[in-house]
Amino acid sequence: MKRIIPVIALLIVGFANAQAYKGKGDIKGQVGLNTQDHGTGINTSVDIGIGENMSYGFVASYLLSVDQAAGIKPKFEDRADIKVRFNANIGNVFGFDKNMDIYPGLSLGTRNFGGHLGYRYFFTSGFGIYAEAGAPIAKYDTNTKGFEHYNNQFVFNIGASFNL
């Protein structure tokens, strides 16, 4: 019991300083699990605040585990994807607690033009979690087949978020 009270006090202080999005100049880094049809991998992103409710960023994804097609393994370029993106950080618009942020956005990548919807929750001033779903709006090749389908479909990312 003596140990629980200091731990609870520490958590309360940590939550009091957490902030999911601060506005212009705020930089968030994220690392997480990428899941999609026929593959799972790693997703990394960085978002840089350019206004009270706007940010831009970069995303890189790489599929570590993928299904083979007709016994052929996909090449590096089949597994990798890089994107630039724009977010509307609207947690404060909806009156969310400062620890939470929701951010819809658009992205332009090596495979498509797409949209995403994400959510961040910060436990402390430097560490939180995120979940993000994305889908293509317009594919560069409308008849995707085989490995072209990787990183060119609905994706879900979940992981850790950091203040940088």
Accessible surface in RSA format (square Angstrom, percent):
REM  Atomic radii and reference values for relative SASA: ProtOr
REM  Chains: A
REM  Algorithm: Lee & Richards
REM  Probe-radius: 1.40
REM  Slices: 20
REM RES _ NUM      All-atoms   Total-Side   Main-Chain    Non-polar    All polar
REM                ABS   REL    ABS   REL    ABS   REL    ABS   REL    ABS   REL
RES MET A   1   166.72  86.3 127.27  84.2  39.45  93.9 111.13  94.5  55.59  73.7
RES LYS A   2   186.91  91.2 174.12 106.8  12.79  30.5 121.51 109.4  65.41  69.7
RES ARG A   3   204.52  85.9 200.11 102.0   4.41  10.5  76.29 104.3 128.23  77.7
RES ILE A   4    92.77  52.8  90.64  67.5   2.14   5.1  92.77  66.8   0.00   0.0
RES ILE A   5   107.44  61.1 105.93  78.9   1.51   3.6 106.75  76.9   0.68   1.9
RES PRO A   6    77.35  56.4  67.30  61.3  10.05  36.5  73.38  60.6   3.97  24.7
RES VAL A   7    84.03  55.3  83.15  75.3   0.88   2.1  83.98  73.0   0.05   0.1
RES ILE A   8    87.71  49.9  87.50  65.2   0.20   0.5  87.71  63.2   0.00   0.0
RES ALA A   9    50.59  46.5  45.94  70.9   4.65  10.6  50.11  70.6   0.48   1.3
RES LEU A  10   133.84  74.5 127.73  91.4   6.11  15.3 129.61  91.0   4.22  11.4
RES LEU A  11    97.58  54.3  95.55  68.4   2.03   5.1  96.95  68.1   0.63   1.7
RES ILE A  12   110.91  63.1 108.69  81.0   2.22   5.4 109.66  79.0   1.25   3.4
RES VAL A  13    91.02  59.9  89.33  80.9   1.68   4.1  91.02  79.1   0.00   0.0
RES GLY A  14    15.42  19.0   0.00   N/A  15.42  19.0  15.30  42.0   0.12   0.3
RES PHE A  15    70.08  35.1  67.04  41.5   3.04   7.9  67.18  40.7   2.90   8.3
RES ALA A  16    59.02  54.3  41.18  63.6  17.84  40.6  52.87  74.5   6.15  16.3
RES ASN A  17    91.53  63.1  76.08  73.5  15.45  37.2  16.30  39.2  75.24  72.7
RES ALA A  18     0.00   0.0   0.00   0.0   0.00   0.0   0.00   0.0   0.00   0.0
RES GLN A  19    58.99  33.0  58.70  42.9   0.29   0.7   2.06   4.4  56.93  43.2
RES ALA A  20     0.20   0.2   0.20   0.3   0.00   0.0   0.20   0.3   0.00   0.0
RES TYR A  21    30.73  14.3  13.54   7.7  17.19  44.7  13.54  10.2  17.19  21.2
RES LYS A  22   115.79  56.5  82.55  50.6  33.25  79.2  49.47  44.5  66.32  70.6
RES GLY A  23     3.39   4.2   0.00   N/A   3.39   4.2   3.36   9.2   0.03   0.1
RES LYS A  24   171.73  83.8 142.28  87.3  29.45  70.1  85.51  77.0  86.23  91.8
RES GLY A  25    54.38  67.1   0.00   N/A  54.38  67.1  35.63  97.8  18.75  42.0
RES ASP A  26    13.68   9.6   4.83   4.8   8.84  20.9   7.32  17.2   6.35   6.3
RES ILE A  27    63.34  36.0  60.85  45.3   2.49   6.0  60.85  43.8   2.49   6.7
RES LYS A  28     1.51   0.7   1.32   0.8   0.18   0.4   1.32   1.2   0.18   0.2
RES GLY A  29     7.68   9.5   0.00   N/A   7.68   9.5   7.68  21.1   0.00   0.0
RES GLN A  30     3.17   1.8   0.71   0.5   2.45   5.8   0.36   0.8   2.81   2.1
RES VAL A  31    70.37  46.3  67.07  60.7   3.30   7.9  67.07  58.3   3.30   8.9
RES GLY A  32    10.39  12.8   0.00   N/A  10.39  12.8   9.34  25.6   1.05   2.3
RES LEU A  33    87.91  49.0  82.21  58.8   5.70  14.3  85.12  59.8   2.79   7.5
RES ASN A  34     2.23   1.5   2.23   2.2   0.00   0.0   0.11   0.3   2.12   2.0
RES THR A  35    43.43  30.9  41.49  42.1   1.93   4.6  32.90  44.2  10.53  15.9
RES GLN A  36    21.10  11.8   0.00   0.0  21.10  50.2   9.85  21.0  11.26   8.5
RES ASP A  37    78.73  55.1  65.94  65.6  12.78  30.2  25.45  59.9  53.27  53.1
RES HIS A  38    96.75  52.9  81.50  56.6  15.25  39.0  63.86  65.8  32.89  38.3
RES GLY A  39     8.36  10.3   0.00   N/A   8.36  10.3   3.90  10.7   4.46  10.0
RES THR A  40    55.85  39.7  55.62  56.4   0.23   0.5  39.37  52.9  16.48  24.9
RES GLY A  41     5.02   6.2   0.00   N/A   5.02   6.2   1.91   5.2   3.11   7.0
RES ILE A  42    72.81  41.4  72.40  53.9   0.41   1.0  72.66  52.3   0.15   0.4
RES ASN A  43     4.61   3.2   4.61   4.5   0.01   0.0   0.01   0.0   4.61   4.5
RES THR A  44    52.64  37.4  52.09  52.8   0.55   1.3  38.16  51.3  14.48  21.9
RES SER A  45    11.49   9.7   1.79   2.4   9.71  22.4   5.78  12.3   5.71   8.0
RES VAL A  46    40.75  26.8  40.40  36.6   0.36   0.9  40.66  35.3   0.09   0.2
RES ASP A  47     3.51   2.5   2.67   2.7   0.85   2.0   2.40   5.6   1.11   1.1
RES ILE A  48    42.90  24.4  42.90  32.0   0.00   0.0  42.90  30.9   0.00   0.0
RES GLY A  49     4.05   5.0   0.00   N/A   4.05   5.0   0.00   0.0   4.05   9.1
RES ILE A  50    75.82  43.1  57.34  42.7  18.48  44.5  58.92  42.4  16.91  45.9
RES GLY A  51    11.85  14.6   0.00   N/A  11.85  14.6  11.85  32.5   0.00   0.0
RES GLU A  52   128.40  73.7 111.90  84.7  16.51  39.3  44.24  85.6  84.16  68.7
RES ASN A  53    37.37  25.8  34.58  33.4   2.79   6.7  17.73  42.7  19.63  19.0
RES MET A  54    86.37  44.7  86.37  57.2   0.00   0.0  60.41  51.4  25.96  34.4
RES SER A  55     0.00   0.0   0.00   0.0   0.00   0.0   0.00   0.0   0.00   0.0
RES TYR A  56    86.17  40.2  86.17  49.0   0.00   0.0  52.90  39.8  33.26  41.0
RES GLY A  57     0.64   0.8   0.00   N/A   0.64   0.8   0.00   0.0   0.64   1.4
RES PHE A  58    96.28  48.2  94.64  58.6   1.64   4.3  94.89  57.5   1.39   4.0
RES VAL A  59    12.98   8.5  10.71   9.7   2.26   5.5  12.47  10.8   0.51   1.4
RES ALA A  60    46.44  42.7  43.34  66.9   3.10   7.1  43.61  61.4   2.83   7.5
RES SER A  61    12.37  10.5   7.92  10.6   4.45  10.3   3.05   6.5   9.33  13.1
RES TYR A  62    64.03  29.9  63.60  36.2   0.44   1.1  42.04  31.6  21.99  27.1
RES LEU A  63     0.09   0.1   0.09   0.1   0.00   0.0   0.09   0.1   0.00   0.0
RES LEU A  64   113.01  62.9  93.00  66.5  20.01  50.3  93.89  65.9  19.13  51.5
RES SER A  65    68.92  58.2  62.66  83.6   6.26  14.4  29.91  63.7  39.00  54.6
RES VAL A  66    24.05  15.8   1.09   1.0  22.96  55.3   3.30   2.9  20.74  56.3
RES ASP A  67    76.46  53.6  71.51  71.2   4.95  11.7  23.97  56.4  52.48  52.3
RES GLN A  68    92.43  51.7  64.62  47.2  27.81  66.2  19.65  41.8  72.78  55.2
RES ALA A  69    39.76  36.6  33.15  51.2   6.61  15.0  39.15  55.1   0.61   1.6
RES ALA A  70   105.40  96.9  53.03  81.8  52.37 119.1  74.30 104.6  31.11  82.4
RES GLY A  71    64.48  79.5   0.00   N/A  64.48  79.5  30.90  84.8  33.58  75.2
RES ILE A  72   108.21  61.6 104.80  78.1   3.41   8.2 108.21  77.9   0.00   0.0
RES LYS A  73   141.84  69.2 128.93  79.1  12.91  30.7  71.76  64.6  70.08  74.6
RES PRO A  74    10.34   7.5   0.45   0.4   9.89  36.0   0.45   0.4   9.89  61.5
RES LYS A  75   136.76  66.7 128.72  79.0   8.04  19.1  81.78  73.6  54.98  58.6
RES PHE A  76   137.64  68.9 128.65  79.7   8.99  23.4 129.75  78.7   7.89  22.6
RES GLU A  77   106.36  61.1  96.38  72.9   9.98  23.8  58.02 112.2  48.34  39.5
RES ASP A  78    28.49  20.0  28.49  28.4   0.00   0.0   0.00   0.0  28.49  28.4
RES ARG A  79    40.45  17.0  40.45  20.6   0.00   0.0   2.43   3.3  38.02  23.0
RES ALA A  80    20.05  18.4  16.43  25.4   3.62   8.2  16.50  23.2   3.55   9.4
RES ASP A  81     6.03   4.2   2.93   2.9   3.10   7.3   2.08   4.9   3.95   3.9
RES ILE A  82   110.00  62.6 107.88  80.4   2.11   5.1 107.90  77.7   2.09   5.7
RES LYS A  83    41.01  20.0  39.30  24.1   1.71   4.1   9.92   8.9  31.09  33.1
RES VAL A  84    71.87  47.3  70.97  64.3   0.89   2.2  70.97  61.7   0.89   2.4
RES ARG A  85    10.51   4.4   2.19   1.1   8.32  19.8   5.37   7.3   5.14   3.1
RES PHE A  86    86.70  43.4  86.52  53.6   0.18   0.5  86.52  52.5   0.18   0.5
RES ASN A  87     0.00   0.0   0.00   0.0   0.00   0.0   0.00   0.0   0.00   0.0
RES ALA A  88    32.47  29.9  32.17  49.6   0.30   0.7  32.17  45.3   0.30   0.8
RES ASN A  89     1.65   1.1   0.25   0.2   1.39   3.4   0.00   0.0   1.65   1.6
RES ILE A  90    39.20  22.3  39.20  29.2   0.00   0.0  39.20  28.2   0.00   0.0
RES GLY A  91     1.73   2.1   0.00   N/A   1.73   2.1   1.30   3.6   0.43   1.0
RES ASN A  92    87.34  60.2  62.20  60.1  25.14  60.5  40.18  96.7  47.16  45.6
RES VAL A  93   101.26  66.6  68.90  62.4  32.36  78.0  76.39  66.4  24.87  67.5
RES PHE A  94   126.70  63.4  96.27  59.6  30.43  79.2 102.46  62.1  24.24  69.4
RES GLY A  95    63.62  78.5   0.00   N/A  63.62  78.5  33.02  90.6  30.60  68.5
RES PHE A  96    77.67  38.9  60.87  37.7  16.79  43.7  63.92  38.8  13.75  39.3
RES ASP A  97    76.36  53.5  61.31  61.0  15.05  35.6  26.84  63.2  49.52  49.4
RES LYS A  98   109.56  53.5  93.23  57.2  16.33  38.9  66.00  59.4  43.56  46.4
RES ASN A  99    10.27   7.1  10.27   9.9   0.00   0.0   0.00   0.0  10.27   9.9
RES MET A 100    56.29  29.1  50.63  33.5   5.66  13.5  33.79  28.7  22.49  29.8
RES ASP A 101     2.98   2.1   2.98   3.0   0.00   0.0   0.95   2.2   2.03   2.0
RES ILE A 102    40.31  22.9  40.31  30.0   0.00   0.0  40.31  29.0   0.00   0.0
RES TYR A 103     0.00   0.0   0.00   0.0   0.00   0.0   0.00   0.0   0.00   0.0
RES PRO A 104    44.91  32.7  44.31  40.4   0.60   2.2  44.56  36.8   0.36   2.2
RES GLY A 105    13.24  16.3   0.00   N/A  13.24  16.3   7.75  21.3   5.49  12.3
RES LEU A 106    87.48  48.7  86.00  61.5   1.49   3.7  86.13  60.5   1.36   3.7
RES SER A 107     8.76   7.4   6.16   8.2   2.59   6.0   4.69  10.0   4.07   5.7
RES LEU A 108    95.64  53.3  90.92  65.0   4.72  11.9  90.92  63.9   4.72  12.7
RES GLY A 109    10.61  13.1   0.00   N/A  10.61  13.1   4.54  12.5   6.07  13.6
RES THR A 110    89.64  63.8  60.32  61.1  29.32  69.9  66.08  88.8  23.55  35.6
RES ARG A 111    35.93  15.1  29.07  14.8   6.86  16.3  11.35  15.5  24.58  14.9
RES ASN A 112     3.56   2.5   3.56   3.4   0.00   0.0   0.00   0.0   3.56   3.4
RES PHE A 113    71.98  36.0  71.98  44.6   0.00   0.0  71.98  43.6   0.00   0.0
RES GLY A 114     2.06   2.5   0.00   N/A   2.06   2.5   2.06   5.7   0.00   0.0
RES GLY A 115    17.55  21.6   0.00   N/A  17.55  21.6  13.20  36.2   4.34   9.7
RES HIS A 116    20.21  11.0   8.43   5.9  11.78  30.1  11.12  11.5   9.09  10.6
RES LEU A 117    96.47  53.7  91.91  65.8   4.56  11.5  91.91  64.6   4.56  12.3
RES GLY A 118     1.82   2.2   0.00   N/A   1.82   2.2   1.69   4.6   0.13   0.3
RES TYR A 119    80.80  37.7  80.80  46.0   0.00   0.0  67.74  50.9  13.06  16.1
RES ARG A 120     0.37   0.2   0.37   0.2   0.00   0.0   0.00   0.0   0.37   0.2
RES TYR A 121    53.08  24.8  53.08  30.2   0.00   0.0  29.27  22.0  23.80  29.3
RES PHE A 122     0.00   0.0   0.00   0.0   0.00   0.0   0.00   0.0   0.00   0.0
RES PHE A 123    68.02  34.0  66.51  41.2   1.51   3.9  66.51  40.3   1.51   4.3
RES THR A 124    56.37  40.1  56.37  57.2   0.00   0.0  49.72  66.8   6.66  10.1
RES SER A 125    57.41  48.5  53.32  71.2   4.08   9.4  19.38  41.3  38.03  53.3
RES GLY A 126    30.77  37.9   0.00   N/A  30.77  37.9  25.53  70.1   5.24  11.7
RES PHE A 127    85.86  43.0  85.86  53.2   0.00   0.0  85.86  52.1   0.00   0.0
RES GLY A 128     0.00   0.0   0.00   N/A   0.00   0.0   0.00   0.0   0.00   0.0
RES ILE A 129    81.13  46.2  81.12  60.4   0.01   0.0  81.12  58.4   0.01   0.0
RES TYR A 130     3.89   1.8   0.72   0.4   3.17   8.2   3.16   2.4   0.73   0.9
RES ALA A 131    31.28  28.8  29.00  44.8   2.28   5.2  29.42  41.4   1.86   4.9
RES GLU A 132    11.38   6.5   9.86   7.5   1.51   3.6   2.01   3.9   9.37   7.6
RES ALA A 133    30.05  27.6  27.11  41.8   2.93   6.7  27.39  38.6   2.66   7.0
RES GLY A 134    10.86  13.4   0.00   N/A  10.86  13.4  10.35  28.4   0.51   1.1
RES ALA A 135    47.50  43.7  39.96  61.7   7.54  17.1  42.99  60.5   4.51  11.9
RES PRO A 136    33.96  24.8  12.72  11.6  21.24  77.2  12.85  10.6  21.11 131.2
RES ILE A 137   109.46  62.3  74.93  55.8  34.52  83.2  80.15  57.7  29.31  79.5
RES ALA A 138    52.66  48.4  46.15  71.2   6.50  14.8  52.40  73.8   0.26   0.7
RES LYS A 139    66.59  32.5  50.63  31.1  15.96  38.0  24.49  22.0  42.10  44.8
RES TYR A 140   127.54  59.5  90.25  51.3  37.29  97.0  89.33  67.1  38.21  47.1
RES ASP A 141    65.85  46.1  61.05  60.8   4.80  11.4  30.82  72.5  35.03  34.9
RES THR A 142   128.70  91.5  99.48 100.8  29.22  69.6  71.01  95.4  57.69  87.2
RES ASN A 143   102.55  70.7  98.58  95.3   3.97   9.6  29.26  70.4  73.29  70.8
RES THR A 144    28.35  20.2   7.12   7.2  21.22  50.6   0.68   0.9  27.67  41.8
RES LYS A 145   139.42  68.0 130.42  80.0   9.00  21.4  99.52  89.6  39.90  42.5
RES GLY A 146    50.87  62.7   0.00   N/A  50.87  62.7  31.78  87.2  19.09  42.8
RES PHE A 147    34.26  17.1  30.56  18.9   3.70   9.6  30.56  18.5   3.70  10.6
RES GLU A 148    72.82  41.8  71.12  53.8   1.70   4.1  34.43  66.6  38.39  31.3
RES HIS A 149    56.14  30.7  56.14  39.0   0.00   0.0  42.26  43.5  13.88  16.2
RES TYR A 150    10.69   5.0  10.69   6.1   0.00   0.0   4.67   3.5   6.02   7.4
RES ASN A 151     7.07   4.9   2.61   2.5   4.47  10.8   2.14   5.2   4.93   4.8
RES ASN A 152     5.75   4.0   5.75   5.6   0.00   0.0   0.00   0.0   5.75   5.6
RES GLN A 153    18.76  10.5  11.05   8.1   7.71  18.3  10.43  22.2   8.32   6.3
RES PHE A 154   122.63  61.4 114.99  71.2   7.64  19.9 114.99  69.7   7.64  21.9
RES VAL A 155    16.43  10.8  16.42  14.9   0.01   0.0  16.43  14.3   0.00   0.0
RES PHE A 156    77.18  38.6  77.14  47.8   0.04   0.1  77.14  46.8   0.04   0.1
RES ASN A 157     6.19   4.3   6.19   6.0   0.00   0.0   0.00   0.0   6.19   6.0
RES ILE A 158    85.26  48.5  83.35  62.1   1.91   4.6  83.35  60.0   1.91   5.2
RES GLY A 159    20.81  25.7   0.00   N/A  20.81  25.7  19.69  54.0   1.12   2.5
RES ALA A 160    25.06  23.0  22.93  35.4   2.12   4.8  23.32  32.8   1.73   4.6
RES SER A 161     0.00   0.0   0.00   0.0   0.00   0.0   0.00   0.0   0.00   0.0
RES PHE A 162    76.33  38.2  76.33  47.3   0.00   0.0  76.33  46.3   0.00   0.0
RES ASN A 163    34.06  23.5  14.40  13.9  19.66  47.3  14.42  34.7  19.63  19.0
RES LEU A 164   133.16  74.2  76.11  54.4  57.05 143.4 107.71  75.6  25.45  68.5
END  Absolute sums over single chains surface
CHAIN  1 A     9049.0       7566.7       1482.3       6485.3       2563.7
END  Absolute sums over all chains
TOTAL          9049.0       7566.7       1482.3       6485.3       2563.7
